[in-house]
Amino acid sequence: MLLRDRSWGRLRDVERYPVEGPNALWQVYSTVSRIKAVRNFIFIQLARYCPVLPWKNWIYRRVLGMRVGEHTAFALMVMVDVFFPERITVGNNSIIGYNTTILTHEYLIKEYRLGHVHIGDHVMIGANTTILPGVTIGDHAVVAAGSVVHKDVPPHAFVGGNPMRLIERSSDS
């Protein structure tokens, strides 16, 4: 289901799955295998602390199935989605700041949601940012530290805050 916003950014493009019975998080292992979750958790923790960028990107690409461009840098403590990391795409020469969280799932009371996250080329994500499922961050965008990315970010935009707001848009766009 695509939720639209009339302002500058499109709201998140997520798939919605209703659940019966207890909240969706109690039912997580009917949507993802325990083995996959444990394996992903172990490798994500290794990548979070790994100081060698090529090794870190190797884990993301080869073990977790993420699409990661050349010369992209994930800072220390970045937390990618443990259940569906293969839904994350990051372009070339982008930086994902310290302790950023990239989610591709949300488990709610009566439903769970899944969405892809697309981060473009030459993007700068500030420290302690949370990126929610179903968003696209355009090429050359900058996301200020501490932001919650809850809708699409246009190319060449500078956004920030919680809720996230457009701070500036380059004339190059």
Buried (B, 14 or more C-beta within 10 A) or exposed (E): EEEEEEEBBBBBBBEBEEBEEEBBEEBBEEBBEEEBBEBBEEBBEEBBEBEEEEEBBBBBEEBBEBBBBEBBBBBEBBBBBBBBBBBBBBBBBBBBBBBBBBBBBBBEEEBBBBBBBBBBBBBBBBBBBBBBBBBBBBBBBBBBBBBBBBBBBBBBBBBBEEEBEBBEBEEEE
